[in-house]
Amino acid sequence: MSDTAQSVQSMRIGLIAGEGELPVRVAENARDRGASVVSLSVSSKNRTALAKVCDGAVHAIQPGMVETNLALLRKEAVKHIVFAGKVNKWILLKHPQLDQRAVAALKEVSRFNDDDVMLWLVNSLESEGFQVLNQTAFLRDLFLPAGVCTKAQPTERDRQDIKMGFNLAKTMGGLDIGQTVTVKHGMVLAVEAIEGSDECIKRAGKWSKRSGSFLGLFGLNGKQTGGVVVKVEKPGQDPRFDVPTVGLRTLKTMRKAGLNVLATEANKTFYLEPQKMKEYANEHGMVMVSVTEQEMLEGQADVC
């Protein structure tokens, strides 16, 4: 479905909440627009914040207990559902609590990649009479337009690395492997897989720091930045789940890893607390830039 044209006023929304701040922002937006929000929370880290903005209950759930979760949604008289926040597959690997319905369904899934599993879940919910709404219907104000968002500007080397990372990230996204790629001076340091973008950035930092001596042999060390992090929308992205998201934690993880350029796809990436992100980036001399697939930083970028 497209971004919901209908008003969310008076809706009773079931928020399937993964990790991070994104579920809290969805709950705030829905509440401010007159909806009632009940949260089914996978992560314990944001439940306190969710409890402050959800007028309904906040329930701790196991994602693999499908029948239990469906019964809970019906008990709460939920008709509409929104997914928000990352639900990493490694949660199932560490704690494989699956009911018979989940096991039977997953046997039919050809690949245990994000899209196949999520599409099965969305289709299952809609076959039960629920309507799954687009994340973007609640969070469009978190998109940034194309341009450089910080005082520091990307260097020509950065631009080359961003373009390389962008193209590779689109390819990896098309294979449903991940949305994040890290590059330094034409070297791919790390690609996001099951571990998530923060762990990808940490792995990249290890190799970025080790690359100094090698680049110094060519007189390049010190003439380029610590490396770039590129995050893009998957080709054919389903707006009901897994819209790319960055936040202050992304920048802090990057700074600790020694990477200082964050490039995202313009108008297709959620920025949590964008003003705080800009302030942090400016304080530490980091670069934040949004690019389009068509332009890819050709010419001087505008300030977003």
Backbone as CSV, one residue per row, in Angstrom:
resi,resn,N_x,N_y,N_z,CA_x,CA_y,CA_z,C_x,C_y,C_z
1,MET,0.843,-1.188,0.000,0.000,0.000,0.000,0.872,1.229,0.000
2,SER,0.369,2.364,-0.449,1.125,3.610,-0.421,1.054,4.192,0.971
3,ASP,1.821,5.280,1.204,1.708,5.956,2.484,0.244,6.208,2.763
4,THR,-0.206,5.789,3.927,-1.627,5.809,4.204,-2.214,7.196,4.049
5,ALA,-3.218,7.305,3.176,-3.856,8.586,2.937,-4.923,8.855,3.987
6,GLN,-5.358,7.791,4.628,-6.390,7.968,5.630,-5.793,8.524,6.910
7,SER,-6.602,9.241,7.660,-6.146,9.795,8.920,-5.949,8.676,9.929
8,VAL,-4.931,8.832,10.770,-4.713,7.827,11.813,-5.518,8.156,13.059
9,GLN,-6.221,9.283,13.014,-7.008,9.680,14.177,-7.999,8.592,14.540
10,SER,-8.069,8.278,15.804,-8.983,7.272,16.365,-8.571,5.836,16.046
11,MET,-7.468,5.630,15.302,-6.969,4.271,15.091,-6.410,3.707,16.391
12,ARG,-6.518,2.413,16.547,-5.804,1.724,17.639,-4.690,0.945,16.962
13,ILE,-3.481,1.420,17.151,-2.327,0.914,16.420,-1.500,-0.022,17.295
14,GLY,-1.149,-1.169,16.736,-0.219,-2.068,17.386,1.177,-1.800,16.853
15,LEU,2.056,-1.305,17.688,3.424,-0.980,17.300,4.328,-2.166,17.622
16,ILE,4.844,-2.820,16.577,5.805,-3.906,16.783,7.169,-3.239,16.885
17,ALA,7.673,-3.124,18.103,8.833,-2.278,18.392,10.110,-3.089,18.513
18,GLY,11.060,-2.802,17.619,12.388,-3.378,17.722,13.293,-2.485,18.538
19,GLU,14.567,-2.473,18.186,15.545,-1.724,18.965,15.575,-0.250,18.568
20,GLY,16.156,0.562,19.459,16.458,1.949,19.136,15.338,2.927,19.437
21,GLU,15.546,4.150,18.947,14.627,5.254,19.223,13.470,5.326,18.224
22,LEU,13.626,4.678,17.078,12.619,4.793,16.027,11.211,4.413,16.502
23,PRO,11.033,3.313,17.245,9.675,2.997,17.723,9.090,4.100,18.598
24,VAL,9.918,4.758,19.383,9.439,5.841,20.245,8.930,7.003,19.399
25,ARG,9.658,7.324,18.317,9.242,8.415,17.443,7.929,8.087,16.744
26,VAL,7.746,6.829,16.327,6.487,6.417,15.708,5.341,6.571,16.700
27,ALA,5.558,6.114,17.939,4.514,6.201,18.963,4.152,7.657,19.241
28,GLU,5.152,8.530,19.317,4.896,9.951,19.556,4.077,10.555,18.427
29,ASN,4.470,10.252,17.186,3.777,10.801,16.024,2.325,10.324,15.977
30,ALA,2.131,9.023,16.190,0.783,8.470,16.151,-0.081,9.052,17.258
31,ARG,0.489,9.170,18.448,-0.257,9.744,19.577,-0.656,11.194,19.291
32,ASP,0.296,11.980,18.771,0.031,13.391,18.494,-1.036,13.576,17.416
33,ARG,-1.210,12.552,16.581,-2.221,12.621,15.521,-3.542,11.979,15.922
34,GLY,-3.653,11.637,17.204,-4.930,11.183,17.725,-5.136,9.687,17.767
35,ALA,-4.094,8.916,17.524,-4.219,7.464,17.572,-3.935,6.943,18.978
36,SER,-4.416,5.768,19.243,-4.096,5.049,20.471,-3.054,3.991,20.117
37,VAL,-1.992,3.891,20.922,-0.868,3.020,20.581,-0.643,1.970,21.659
38,VAL,-0.624,0.710,21.223,-0.227,-0.419,22.063,1.083,-0.952,21.491
39,SER,2.069,-1.193,22.334,3.372,-1.632,21.844,3.642,-3.084,22.207
40,LEU,4.073,-3.841,21.197,4.591,-5.191,21.408,6.090,-5.095,21.204
41,SER,6.828,-5.155,22.282,8.239,-4.782,22.272,9.166,-5.992,22.293
42,VAL,10.102,-5.995,21.330,11.098,-7.055,21.256,12.321,-6.720,22.107
43,SER,12.638,-5.432,22.234,13.835,-4.988,22.947,13.479,-4.406,24.309
44,SER,14.263,-4.747,25.309,14.033,-4.207,26.655,14.596,-2.798,26.817
45,LYS,15.436,-2.352,25.875,16.168,-1.097,26.055,15.312,0.152,25.873
46,ASN,14.203,0.043,25.134,13.391,1.236,24.907,11.993,1.143,25.520
47,ARG,11.762,0.148,26.342,10.410,-0.036,26.885,10.015,1.075,27.850
48,THR,10.963,1.590,28.627,10.642,2.687,29.541,10.208,3.918,28.769
49,ALA,10.948,4.232,27.691,10.587,5.382,26.863,9.252,5.152,26.163
50,LEU,9.003,3.925,25.702,7.728,3.627,25.044,6.560,3.772,26.019
51,ALA,6.764,3.350,27.244,5.691,3.427,28.234,5.253,4.867,28.482
52,LYS,6.152,5.819,28.265,5.830,7.228,28.499,4.985,7.838,27.383
53,VAL,5.022,7.225,26.192,4.315,7.814,25.048,3.175,6.948,24.525
54,CYS,3.119,5.697,24.941,2.019,4.825,24.527,0.894,4.921,25.551
55,ASP,-0.318,5.261,25.097,-1.423,5.308,26.047,-1.962,3.914,26.336
56,GLY,-1.604,2.954,25.457,-1.928,1.567,25.718,-0.775,0.870,26.419
57,ALA,-0.909,-0.426,26.607,0.120,-1.182,27.317,1.366,-1.367,26.462
58,VAL,2.480,-1.673,27.115,3.716,-2.062,26.452,3.999,-3.504,26.858
59,HIS,3.894,-4.409,25.895,4.046,-5.833,26.169,5.402,-6.329,25.677
60,ALA,6.104,-7.091,26.497,7.332,-7.761,26.061,6.945,-9.033,25.326
61,ILE,7.510,-9.232,24.128,7.146,-10.402,23.332,8.390,-11.111,22.806
62,GLN,8.191,-12.340,22.382,9.181,-13.094,21.633,8.710,-13.128,20.178
63,PRO,9.525,-12.672,19.226,9.051,-12.570,17.843,8.639,-13.895,17.221
64,GLY,9.178,-15.014,17.724,8.855,-16.304,17.142,7.594,-16.957,17.686
65,MET,6.968,-16.320,18.679,5.744,-16.882,19.263,4.535,-16.263,18.560
66,VAL,4.292,-16.713,17.338,3.333,-16.062,16.449,1.913,-16.117,17.006
67,GLU,1.447,-17.292,17.420,0.070,-17.423,17.894,-0.160,-16.586,19.154
68,THR,0.812,-16.569,20.044,0.689,-15.762,21.264,0.584,-14.285,20.928
69,ASN,1.400,-13.844,19.973,1.399,-12.431,19.597,0.110,-12.039,18.882
70,LEU,-0.409,-12.932,18.033,-1.689,-12.660,17.374,-2.818,-12.559,18.397
71,ALA,-2.808,-13.440,19.375,-3.840,-13.409,20.413,-3.769,-12.108,21.206
72,LEU,-2.555,-11.646,21.444,-2.367,-10.398,22.186,-2.904,-9.210,21.388
73,LEU,-2.629,-9.184,20.085,-3.139,-8.100,19.239,-4.665,-8.085,19.233
74,ARG,-5.267,-9.271,19.164,-6.733,-9.341,19.168,-7.292,-8.908,20.530
75,LYS,-6.641,-9.320,21.591,-7.088,-8.930,22.934,-7.046,-7.422,23.100
76,GLU,-6.057,-6.785,22.489,-5.909,-5.330,22.595,-6.756,-4.585,21.558
77,ALA,-7.563,-5.321,20.801,-8.470,-4.731,19.801,-7.728,-3.891,18.767
78,VAL,-6.554,-4.375,18.368,-5.744,-3.680,17.370,-6.216,-4.063,15.968
79,LYS,-6.293,-3.075,15.082,-6.645,-3.314,13.683,-5.490,-2.964,12.746
80,HIS,-4.679,-1.988,13.150,-3.591,-1.505,12.310,-2.258,-1.736,13.010
81,ILE,-1.249,-2.069,12.224,0.063,-2.419,12.773,1.145,-1.607,12.073
82,VAL,2.142,-1.195,12.863,3.329,-0.527,12.320,4.567,-1.223,12.880
83,PHE,5.510,-1.554,11.999,6.809,-2.059,12.435,7.787,-0.892,12.529
84,ALA,8.584,-0.871,13.581,9.610,0.169,13.706,10.740,-0.345,14.576
85,GLY,11.966,-0.044,14.168,13.127,-0.490,14.921,13.656,-1.811,14.415
86,LYS,14.930,-2.007,14.587,15.601,-3.198,14.077,15.291,-4.423,14.926
87,VAL,14.937,-5.499,14.257,14.810,-6.805,14.911,15.835,-7.713,14.250
88,ASN,16.969,-7.854,14.879,18.060,-8.631,14.288,17.760,-10.123,14.311
89,LYS,18.108,-10.784,13.216,17.892,-12.236,13.149,18.694,-12.984,14.208
90,TRP,19.791,-12.362,14.666,20.583,-13.094,15.658,19.840,-13.284,16.976
91,ILE,18.747,-12.506,17.181,17.906,-12.745,18.363,17.318,-14.154,18.301
92,LEU,16.869,-14.550,17.106,16.326,-15.898,16.933,17.414,-16.955,17.045
93,LEU,18.630,-16.591,16.596,19.726,-17.558,16.676,20.160,-17.787,18.122
94,LYS,20.147,-16.719,18.924,20.564,-16.834,20.323,19.463,-17.447,21.188
95,HIS,18.220,-17.080,20.889,17.092,-17.543,21.700,15.983,-18.036,20.752
96,PRO,16.154,-19.226,20.184,15.209,-19.716,19.163,13.890,-20.199,19.754
97,GLN,13.077,-19.247,20.245,11.764,-19.597,20.767,10.739,-19.432,19.650
98,LEU,10.345,-20.548,19.060,9.419,-20.549,17.928,8.257,-21.482,18.229
99,ASP,7.042,-20.995,17.968,5.907,-21.892,18.127,5.723,-22.712,16.854
100,GLN,4.755,-23.626,16.870,4.574,-24.536,15.734,4.242,-23.793,14.448
101,ARG,3.481,-22.707,14.562,3.131,-21.952,13.359,4.360,-21.299,12.745
102,ALA,5.228,-20.756,13.577,6.448,-20.128,13.073,7.363,-21.159,12.424
103,VAL,7.513,-22.307,13.054,8.375,-23.361,12.508,7.844,-23.841,11.168
104,ALA,6.533,-24.076,11.092,5.931,-24.553,9.850,6.100,-23.537,8.730
105,ALA,5.916,-22.257,9.051,6.031,-21.218,8.031,7.467,-21.047,7.566
106,LEU,8.411,-21.045,8.502,9.808,-20.830,8.145,10.366,-21.992,7.326
107,LYS,9.772,-23.162,7.453,10.183,-24.287,6.608,9.871,-24.007,5.141
108,GLU,8.867,-23.149,4.913,8.461,-22.829,3.546,9.220,-21.642,2.976
109,VAL,9.932,-20.901,3.829,10.702,-19.744,3.360,11.972,-20.247,2.689
110,SER,12.205,-19.800,1.467,13.345,-20.316,0.709,14.671,-19.840,1.273
111,ARG,14.699,-18.624,1.814,15.926,-18.071,2.390,15.573,-17.372,3.695
112,PHE,16.474,-17.449,4.673,16.233,-16.766,5.933,16.812,-15.349,5.893
113,ASN,16.591,-14.633,4.793,17.048,-13.257,4.716,15.944,-12.336,5.236
114,ASP,16.299,-11.053,5.469,15.367,-10.129,6.109,14.065,-10.000,5.341
115,ASP,14.150,-9.767,4.028,12.943,-9.502,3.252,12.001,-10.692,3.230
116,ASP,12.530,-11.885,3.016,11.667,-13.065,2.943,10.949,-13.306,4.270
117,VAL,11.685,-13.196,5.364,11.088,-13.431,6.683,10.058,-12.346,7.000
118,MET,10.415,-11.079,6.745,9.499,-9.987,7.051,8.255,-10.027,6.158
119,LEU,8.440,-10.342,4.888,7.286,-10.421,3.996,6.344,-11.544,4.428
120,TRP,6.913,-12.672,4.867,6.065,-13.745,5.387,5.273,-13.246,6.586
121,LEU,5.934,-12.500,7.500,5.260,-12.010,8.696,4.165,-11.013,8.342
122,VAL,4.483,-10.058,7.441,3.485,-9.062,7.028,2.287,-9.742,6.368
123,ASN,2.554,-10.680,5.465,1.466,-11.378,4.781,0.620,-12.186,5.756
124,SER,1.271,-12.772,6.750,0.533,-13.540,7.755,-0.401,-12.638,8.548
125,LEU,0.101,-11.470,8.936,-0.727,-10.531,9.693,-1.914,-10.048,8.863
126,GLU,-1.658,-9.733,7.592,-2.739,-9.222,6.750,-3.758,-10.316,6.426
127,SER,-3.304,-11.567,6.361,-4.250,-12.667,6.147,-5.146,-12.876,7.361
128,GLU,-4.699,-12.376,8.523,-5.491,-12.472,9.747,-6.409,-11.260,9.924
129,GLY,-6.399,-10.351,8.943,-7.309,-9.210,9.009,-6.697,-7.919,9.504
130,PHE,-5.394,-7.922,9.821,-4.731,-6.692,10.245,-4.234,-5.924,9.012
131,GLN,-4.086,-4.604,9.154,-3.520,-3.785,8.089,-2.166,-3.261,8.555
132,VAL,-1.117,-3.585,7.794,0.232,-3.139,8.136,0.496,-1.819,7.418
133,LEU,0.753,-0.762,8.180,0.956,0.580,7.639,2.429,0.831,7.326
134,ASN,2.682,1.754,6.419,4.050,2.139,6.081,4.696,2.911,7.223
135,GLN,5.969,2.614,7.491,6.714,3.406,8.468,6.757,4.872,8.062
136,THR,6.885,5.127,6.769,7.052,6.488,6.278,5.824,7.352,6.526
137,ALA,4.676,6.742,6.779,3.480,7.521,7.058,3.612,8.289,8.371
138,PHE,4.514,7.858,9.244,4.662,8.471,10.558,5.980,9.236,10.720
139,LEU,6.903,9.070,9.783,8.258,9.561,10.029,8.850,10.372,8.874
140,ARG,8.006,10.929,8.002,8.547,11.662,6.862,9.378,12.865,7.287
141,ASP,9.111,13.418,8.460,9.876,14.581,8.927,11.315,14.219,9.275
142,LEU,11.629,12.920,9.312,12.996,12.492,9.616,13.848,12.313,8.369
143,PHE,13.282,12.511,7.188,14.064,12.462,5.951,14.807,13.781,5.758
144,LEU,16.007,13.709,5.195,16.769,14.905,4.850,16.916,14.997,3.340
145,PRO,16.884,16.233,2.803,17.084,16.410,1.359,18.545,16.232,0.988
146,ALA,18.826,16.253,-0.309,20.205,16.112,-0.777,21.044,17.309,-0.329
147,GLY,22.277,17.053,0.025,23.199,18.131,0.378,24.098,17.784,1.546
148,VAL,25.080,18.650,1.799,25.978,18.510,2.932,25.323,19.162,4.142
149,CYS,25.276,18.451,5.251,24.550,18.925,6.432,25.473,19.519,7.486
150,THR,26.751,19.553,7.230,27.724,19.946,8.244,28.652,21.035,7.715
151,LYS,29.398,21.636,8.646,30.386,22.650,8.256,31.504,22.014,7.432
152,ALA,31.955,20.859,7.860,33.006,20.159,7.114,32.421,19.612,5.814
153,GLN,33.204,19.706,4.752,32.787,19.251,3.436,33.525,17.963,3.056
154,PRO,32.879,17.099,2.276,33.598,15.903,1.810,34.707,16.290,0.844
155,THR,35.858,15.645,0.990,36.962,15.881,0.061,36.683,15.150,-1.250
156,GLU,37.532,15.409,-2.240,37.379,14.701,-3.507,37.559,13.198,-3.303
157,ARG,38.489,12.804,-2.424,38.672,11.385,-2.113,37.412,10.810,-1.465
158,ASP,36.823,11.598,-0.543,35.577,11.163,0.076,34.495,10.933,-0.968
159,ARG,34.398,11.862,-1.918,33.362,11.756,-2.948,33.533,10.483,-3.764
160,GLN,34.764,10.161,-4.081,35.025,8.927,-4.830,34.636,7.704,-4.006
161,ASP,34.981,7.738,-2.719,34.656,6.603,-1.853,33.145,6.483,-1.636
162,ILE,32.471,7.628,-1.534,31.014,7.611,-1.371,30.358,6.984,-2.598
163,LYS,30.813,7.398,-3.772,30.231,6.856,-4.995,30.457,5.352,-5.094
164,MET,31.659,4.926,-4.753,31.963,3.498,-4.768,31.085,2.758,-3.750
165,GLY,31.016,3.303,-2.540,30.218,2.668,-1.498,28.740,2.646,-1.820
166,PHE,28.254,3.727,-2.429,26.850,3.804,-2.798,26.481,2.704,-3.784
167,ASN,27.276,2.587,-4.830,26.991,1.576,-5.850,27.067,0.161,-5.282
168,LEU,28.063,-0.070,-4.429,28.199,-1.393,-3.826,27.053,-1.669,-2.860
169,ALA,26.658,-0.644,-2.081,25.560,-0.828,-1.128,24.254,-1.133,-1.851
170,LYS,24.046,-0.507,-3.009,22.845,-0.808,-3.792,22.860,-2.269,-4.260
171,THR,24.037,-2.735,-4.666,24.155,-4.133,-5.095,23.907,-5.080,-3.932
172,MET,24.522,-4.789,-2.772,24.336,-5.636,-1.600,22.886,-5.598,-1.124
173,GLY,22.258,-4.404,-1.190,20.869,-4.285,-0.798,19.957,-5.086,-1.710
174,GLY,20.281,-5.094,-3.017,19.493,-5.867,-3.964,19.552,-7.351,-3.690
175,LEU,20.641,-7.789,-3.069,20.785,-9.192,-2.666,20.231,-9.437,-1.267
176,ASP,19.724,-8.366,-0.625,19.178,-8.419,0.736,20.208,-8.927,1.739
177,ILE,21.427,-8.398,1.605,22.492,-8.742,2.549,22.598,-7.672,3.623
178,GLY,22.564,-6.407,3.221,22.654,-5.303,4.164,22.525,-3.991,3.429
179,GLN,22.481,-2.892,4.191,22.304,-1.566,3.607,23.525,-0.663,3.791
180,THR,24.513,-1.128,4.529,25.645,-0.284,4.903,26.947,-0.843,4.361
181,VAL,27.769,0.042,3.786,29.100,-0.307,3.295,30.081,0.760,3.788
182,THR,31.270,0.343,4.189,32.308,1.283,4.627,33.497,1.196,3.676
183,VAL,34.030,2.366,3.311,35.108,2.448,2.315,36.158,3.448,2.785
184,LYS,37.421,3.138,2.500,38.513,4.070,2.769,39.517,4.000,1.628
185,HIS,39.696,5.112,0.952,40.641,5.231,-0.152,40.489,4.083,-1.155
186,GLY,39.239,3.828,-1.534,38.979,2.799,-2.527,39.012,1.378,-2.005
187,MET,39.221,1.212,-0.706,39.217,-0.128,-0.104,37.902,-0.341,0.641
188,VAL,37.217,-1.439,0.359,36.010,-1.783,1.095,36.437,-2.406,2.420
189,LEU,36.121,-1.730,3.518,36.558,-2.195,4.829,35.608,-3.216,5.435
190,ALA,34.307,-2.985,5.270,33.318,-3.900,5.850,31.978,-3.678,5.176
191,VAL,31.199,-4.749,5.099,29.849,-4.717,4.540,28.901,-5.272,5.595
192,GLU,27.787,-4.597,5.794,26.822,-5.036,6.799,26.190,-6.367,6.412
193,ALA,26.082,-7.244,7.382,25.379,-8.507,7.186,24.437,-8.715,8.369
194,ILE,24.448,-9.875,8.976,23.484,-10.179,10.024,23.721,-9.369,11.301
195,GLU,24.941,-8.857,11.487,25.289,-8.208,12.752,24.714,-6.815,12.906
196,GLY,24.296,-6.162,11.805,23.763,-4.806,11.879,24.818,-3.752,11.590
197,SER,24.374,-2.508,11.364,25.283,-1.463,10.898,26.305,-1.034,11.946
198,ASP,25.922,-0.979,13.215,26.874,-0.554,14.246,28.064,-1.508,14.322
199,GLU,27.794,-2.806,14.289,28.889,-3.777,14.352,29.710,-3.748,13.072
200,CYS,29.064,-3.476,11.951,29.791,-3.305,10.683,30.773,-2.150,10.794
201,ILE,30.322,-1.029,11.370,31.183,0.147,11.534,32.360,-0.168,12.466
202,LYS,32.098,-0.913,13.512,33.174,-1.278,14.448,34.222,-2.139,13.750
203,ARG,33.782,-3.087,12.946,34.735,-3.919,12.196,35.546,-3.067,11.231
204,ALA,34.869,-2.128,10.582,35.572,-1.255,9.635,36.621,-0.413,10.338
205,GLY,36.312,0.029,11.546,37.266,0.851,12.292,38.567,0.128,12.554
206,LYS,38.478,-1.148,12.827,39.697,-1.937,13.073,40.607,-1.910,11.852
207,TRP,40.023,-2.080,10.674,40.825,-2.117,9.451,41.230,-0.720,8.997
208,SER,40.409,0.268,9.290,40.769,1.642,8.937,42.021,2.079,9.678
209,LYS,42.077,1.741,10.958,43.227,2.119,11.764,44.486,1.378,11.314
210,ARG,44.317,0.134,10.874,45.478,-0.656,10.445,45.980,-0.254,9.056
211,SER,45.154,0.488,8.323,45.529,0.832,6.949,46.525,1.980,6.866
212,GLY,46.747,2.684,7.994,47.613,3.860,7.969,49.008,3.577,7.462
213,SER,49.634,2.536,7.962,51.002,2.216,7.547,51.063,1.869,6.066
214,PHE,50.073,1.116,5.605,50.040,0.732,4.198,49.903,1.957,3.303
215,LEU,48.951,2.827,3.630,48.748,4.028,2.813,49.953,4.962,2.882
216,GLY,50.664,4.926,4.025,51.845,5.766,4.169,52.943,5.410,3.180
217,LEU,52.996,4.155,2.738,53.994,3.751,1.763,53.835,4.497,0.443
218,PHE,52.606,4.979,0.194,52.323,5.688,-1.048,52.162,7.185,-0.829
219,GLY,52.537,7.630,0.365,52.417,9.046,0.678,50.984,9.498,0.825
220,LEU,50.086,8.568,1.147,48.670,8.900,1.204,48.163,9.083,2.627
221,ASN,48.847,8.533,3.593,48.374,8.632,4.968,48.375,10.093,5.405
222,GLY,47.275,10.539,5.950,47.164,11.924,6.372,46.590,12.826,5.308
223,LYS,46.518,12.344,4.073,45.952,13.151,2.992,44.485,12.806,2.739
224,GLN,43.956,11.883,3.467,42.558,11.538,3.313,41.971,11.269,4.693
225,THR,40.654,11.248,4.768,39.980,11.103,6.043,39.960,9.650,6.492
226,GLY,39.370,9.426,7.671,39.393,8.092,8.251,38.585,7.062,7.522
227,GLY,37.676,7.476,6.680,36.848,6.524,5.948,35.400,6.959,5.939
228,VAL,34.630,6.401,5.011,33.233,6.793,4.869,32.316,5.622,5.177
229,VAL,31.155,5.951,5.702,30.072,4.994,5.939,28.932,5.387,5.014
230,VAL,28.497,4.462,4.177,27.420,4.732,3.219,26.233,3.839,3.548
231,LYS,25.062,4.462,3.664,23.850,3.693,3.949,22.777,4.092,2.942
232,VAL,22.145,3.099,2.296,21.190,3.374,1.221,19.918,2.561,1.406
233,GLU,18.909,2.948,0.637,17.685,2.178,0.554,17.905,0.982,-0.366
234,LYS,17.352,-0.159,0.012,17.436,-1.327,-0.863,16.640,-1.075,-2.142
235,PRO,17.078,-1.576,-3.270,16.228,-1.533,-4.466,14.915,-2.262,-4.185
236,GLY,13.804,-1.617,-4.525,12.503,-2.227,-4.249,12.152,-2.240,-2.779
237,GLN,12.688,-1.287,-2.014,12.451,-1.228,-0.568,10.957,-1.246,-0.251
238,ASP,10.547,-2.105,0.668,9.171,-2.134,1.139,9.048,-1.125,2.280
239,PRO,8.231,-0.069,2.136,8.171,0.973,3.164,7.494,0.530,4.451
240,ARG,7.025,-0.708,4.502,6.408,-1.204,5.736,7.444,-1.678,6.747
241,PHE,8.686,-1.894,6.309,9.704,-2.353,7.250,11.109,-2.061,6.720
242,ASP,12.055,-1.965,7.657,13.490,-1.899,7.347,13.902,-0.683,6.513
243,VAL,13.217,0.452,6.684,13.676,1.685,6.056,15.009,2.075,6.705
244,PRO,16.050,2.412,5.906,17.361,2.713,6.501,17.282,3.854,7.506
245,THR,18.020,3.703,8.605,17.946,4.656,9.713,19.339,4.901,10.276
246,VAL,19.639,6.171,10.577,20.866,6.537,11.266,20.504,7.457,12.428
247,GLY,21.411,7.552,13.393,21.146,8.402,14.548,22.437,8.839,15.210
248,LEU,22.287,9.474,16.359,23.458,9.953,17.093,24.381,8.799,17.450
249,ARG,23.798,7.642,17.744,24.621,6.464,18.063,25.497,6.077,16.878
250,THR,24.966,6.256,15.662,25.755,5.958,14.459,27.014,6.810,14.429
251,LEU,26.854,8.115,14.665,28.009,9.027,14.639,29.000,8.705,15.752
252,LYS,28.503,8.400,16.931,29.401,8.090,18.051,30.178,6.801,17.780
253,THR,29.504,5.818,17.185,30.187,4.571,16.828,31.242,4.840,15.769
254,MET,30.906,5.673,14.785,31.863,6.041,13.741,33.078,6.742,14.323
255,ARG,32.849,7.704,15.191,33.976,8.477,15.760,34.911,7.569,16.547
256,LYS,34.339,6.654,17.308,35.170,5.717,18.067,35.963,4.819,17.133
257,ALA,35.382,4.513,15.971,36.052,3.643,14.999,37.018,4.399,14.100
258,GLY,37.016,5.736,14.187,37.916,6.532,13.360,37.389,6.813,11.966
259,LEU,36.099,6.648,11.765,35.462,6.945,10.478,34.706,8.258,10.619
260,ASN,34.855,9.169,9.658,34.290,10.492,9.908,33.383,11.051,8.815
261,VAL,32.989,10.241,7.834,32.063,10.709,6.806,30.862,9.769,6.762
262,LEU,29.675,10.323,6.987,28.432,9.553,6.900,27.674,10.021,5.668
263,ALA,27.436,9.111,4.724,26.688,9.421,3.506,25.449,8.533,3.443
264,THR,24.294,9.158,3.239,23.042,8.420,3.169,22.286,8.812,1.903
265,GLU,21.245,8.060,1.599,20.437,8.351,0.415,19.382,9.394,0.762
266,ALA,19.386,10.498,0.032,18.514,11.632,0.319,17.041,11.249,0.221
267,ASN,16.253,11.743,1.212,14.803,11.553,1.243,14.381,10.088,1.328
268,LYS,15.311,9.231,1.708,14.997,7.810,1.831,15.599,7.190,3.092
269,THR,16.225,8.019,3.936,16.875,7.538,5.153,16.351,8.320,6.350
270,PHE,15.930,7.625,7.392,15.483,8.293,8.606,16.690,8.802,9.396
271,TYR,16.649,10.079,9.791,17.650,10.662,10.680,17.007,10.901,12.036
272,LEU,17.396,10.125,13.042,16.900,10.332,14.389,17.616,11.530,15.012
273,GLU,16.878,12.445,15.576,17.447,13.648,16.200,18.425,14.352,15.254
274,PRO,17.970,14.773,14.072,18.894,15.341,13.080,19.658,16.555,13.572
275,GLN,19.023,17.408,14.380,19.729,18.594,14.859,20.869,18.218,15.797
276,LYS,20.619,17.276,16.692,21.680,16.819,17.598,22.797,16.135,16.814
277,MET,22.431,15.437,15.752,23.441,14.794,14.914,24.326,15.838,14.241
278,LYS,23.727,16.897,13.715,24.508,17.960,13.070,25.444,18.629,14.069
279,GLU,24.932,18.903,15.262,25.746,19.548,16.295,26.927,18.664,16.685
280,TYR,26.684,17.378,16.852,27.751,16.451,17.221,28.785,16.367,16.108
281,ALA,28.312,16.246,14.872,29.231,16.155,13.736,30.077,17.413,13.613
282,ASN,29.481,18.577,13.771,30.231,19.830,13.684,31.248,19.954,14.811
283,GLU,30.871,19.515,15.984,31.784,19.590,17.140,33.037,18.750,16.914
284,HIS,32.887,17.630,16.200,33.992,16.697,16.033,34.550,16.668,14.610
285,GLY,34.193,17.649,13.816,34.750,17.756,12.474,34.336,16.636,11.538
286,MET,33.165,16.080,11.767,32.682,14.988,10.926,31.813,15.538,9.791
287,VAL,31.612,14.717,8.766,30.820,15.100,7.605,29.551,14.273,7.563
288,MET,28.420,14.948,7.348,27.153,14.279,7.079,26.642,14.784,5.738
289,VAL,26.349,13.880,4.821,25.897,14.279,3.495,24.836,13.307,3.005
290,SER,23.806,13.866,2.361,22.770,13.053,1.726,22.932,13.171,0.218
291,VAL,22.886,12.051,-0.463,23.110,12.047,-1.910,21.949,11.351,-2.607
292,THR,21.775,11.688,-3.883,20.761,11.017,-4.693,21.429,10.023,-5.620
293,GLU,20.677,9.035,-6.012,21.212,8.035,-6.927,21.568,8.661,-8.273
294,GLN,20.825,9.693,-8.671,21.051,10.311,-9.968,22.286,11.218,-9.968
295,GLU,22.423,12.025,-8.939,23.488,13.019,-8.941,24.816,12.483,-8.400
296,MET,24.750,11.716,-7.328,25.947,11.129,-6.703,27.082,12.149,-6.541
297,LEU,26.713,13.267,-5.942,27.700,14.272,-5.550,28.423,14.926,-6.731
298,GLU,27.805,14.957,-7.877,28.432,15.660,-8.988,28.262,17.156,-8.780
299,GLY,29.352,17.870,-8.726,29.295,19.296,-8.464,29.180,19.589,-6.991
300,GLN,29.071,20.842,-6.631,28.998,21.268,-5.237,27.628,20.948,-4.663
301,ALA,27.608,20.239,-3.548,26.334,19.890,-2.937,25.773,21.080,-2.179
302,ASP,24.456,21.162,-2.133,23.803,22.212,-1.361,23.870,21.872,0.126
303,VAL,23.562,22.854,0.954,23.490,22.616,2.397,22.069,22.188,2.736
304,CYS,21.938,21.034,3.412,20.584,20.553,3.737,20.147,21.069,5.096
